[in-house]
Amino acid sequence: MTQNDFVTCAGMILTGGRSRRMGRDKAAIAWPGPDSPTLAVRTAALLNAVCPTAVEVGPGHTQLARIPESVPGGGPLAALVAGWHGLVASGWTGPVLVVATDLPLLSEGLLRWLADFPDQRSVVPLAGGRVQPLCARYSPADLDVAASLLARGRRAMLSLVEDLDAAHPDEAAWAGPAGHSAALDDVDTPGDLTRLAGR
């Protein structure tokens, strides 16, 4: 099976986190400096470059079509499911690239590589040996699994990943297409911002 056998992905950016450790809304942080786009706007532009349709699940930090969270601050699994239901309601039933807003070194190359990954399953990459469910491509069937888990009271993204038969490529596979091995480094604290800005 070749890359051309796969349907295109929709894109979904999650912007509704509470950013407690950062002390301010991560989606609204300008990267890398005061005159730069915000993290949310930067990430939305990357998704737009790769996906024919893309949405924001959250309060509306970007120009993407906005899907409100069913429970604001309810966590990424609930946001993922809200986004999936919104996409289905608009007529989209294919795979979805799901990305958090706090990945300042994310690249178009990595997103395109995930979208084109030659496997029909969901693709949840590894970084440092840990799964990265908030920069991943999910199959429609697995998005339905997410909805089922949420309906049963499950809230953690890791509980979804544990239930899936997903592909888990590591840095050796994705760092080249991404352009560097730090593309999945996230920012949770002001110290993270300083560290990644230094790269």
C-alpha positions, 0 to 999 in steps of 0.5 A, spaced: 500 500 500 502 506 498 501 513 500 496 515 495 491 509 497 490 513 503 484 519 504 486 526 506 486 527 513 482 533 517 485 537 522 483 539 529 487 543 534 485 543 541 486 550 545 482 549 551 487 547 556 487 551 563 495 552 563 495 552 570 503 550 570 504 556 565 500 561 569 497 564 562 493 561 556 498 557 552 494 558 546 495 565 546 503 565 547 506 569 542 512 564 539 518 566 539 517 573 540 512 579 542 511 580 534 510 573 532 504 569 531 501 565 537 502 558 538 495 557 536 495 561 530 502 558 528 499 551 529 493 552 525 497 555 519 501 548 519 494 544 519 491 548 514 497 547 510 496 539 510 489 538 511 483 540 506 479 542 512 481 544 520 477 546 526 479 549 533 476 545 539 476 551 544 474 558 546 476 561 539 484 563 538 484 562 531 481 563 524 479 556 524 472 554 524 470 553 532 467 547 535 466 549 543 468 544 548 462 540 551 465 541 558 470 547 557 476 545 561 473 537 561 480 535 558 483 533 551 479 526 551 472 530 551 475 536 547 477 530 542 470 527 542 467 534 541 471 535 535 470 529 532 462 529 533 463 536 530 466 534 524 462 528 523 456 533 523 459 537 518 460 531 513 467 529 515 468 521 516 475 520 515 481 520 519 483 526 523 490 529 525 489 531 532 494 537 535 495 540 542 496 548 541 503 547 546 508 544 541 512 550 538 517 546 534 512 542 531 513 542 523 509 542 517 513 536 515 511 532 521 504 533 520 504 531 513 508 525 514 503 523 520 497 524 514 501 520 509 503 514 514 502 508 510 498 504 515 490 504 516 491 504 523 491 510 528 498 513 528 500 515 535 508 517 535 513 516 541 518 521 543 523 519 549 519 512 549 512 515 551 506 516 547 504 522 544 497 522 543 496 530 542 500 530 536 497 524 532 492 521 527 486 517 529 482 513 524 474 514 524 473 507 528 478 509 533 475 516 534 468 512 535 472 508 541 474 515 544 467 517 544 465 510 547 470 511 553 468 518 554 461 516 555 463 511 560 466 516 564 473 515 562 477 522 561 484 520 560 487 520 553 492 515 555 486 510 556 484 511 549 491 510 547 491 503 551 485 501 548 487 502 540 491 497 536 495 503 533 502 504 530 507 507 534 513 510 530 519 513 534 524 518 533 528 514 528 522 514 524 519 521 524 525 526 526 527 526 519 521 528 516 520 533 522 526 536 521 529 535 528 528 531 534 524 536 538 518 537 534 514 534 539 517 537 545 511 541 549 511 547 553 508 546 560 512 552 564 515 558 563 522 554 563 520 550 558 518 556 553 525 559 555 529 552 554 525 551 547 526 558 545 534 557 546 533 551 540 
